[in-house]
Amino acid sequence: MGSLFLRGVRDVARQASITARQIVSLREAHRQRLTQELGSRAAAGFILLDGLFERPVVSVSWVREHCDFSSRHANDLVAKFADMGLLNEITGYRRNRLFAYSDYLTLLDEPV
């Protein structure tokens, strides 16, 4: 019984390690894309990207508050992330929309 438990712990630890490496790779790949596609605005994109790892489903108002941006800047940045495929609108509403960082959520949901 003890060895079965230890094998289970080992397997979970391996899966967690694999997922952690995938998250680091995803973050770095998306940071590179932001650098290439946003140019001088990449720093603002990095702030949002880092926030998405803490909160992968966001509203524009959350982006505004979290990043300390104007409403217009938050809307523009969310739209750019959506155009790049980094955020996906998930409500279908015109107002009070929510956006998901689907690539990250998929990593967390995938069995390894």
Steps between C-alpha positions, in 0.01 A plus 500: 500500500786741586676448168174564312462831682860596424456416132193721496693786660783450249261505204323815620836670558611409146177636353536823698858540381401450136214748532729756667749473212218541248377812680850654497533420127157649426583818692831544317345432158225754564747759633697462175183545294411812698848642442472437127139613451464784751840663463522797734171397666638159601557611861126557539439158348738340748304647791179351367662167410643460850156574646342233282705231672336601827155557354446331162143628453473879502280794412620825347425674830726252680776570246451874554529466878774235509723675249406854608407592143236734364181336375604565142848353549355192675247450219769540234732254671228238552403540133864454395531187716180369343628575149819310585297206630629540856155584637165361389170671574281244676167670576366601160383831652564848369547634854647346815697254292743250647817385331684174563871428469411169337852373429579514871169353609550213256838419658343489844217279378704251294598167646871450451 
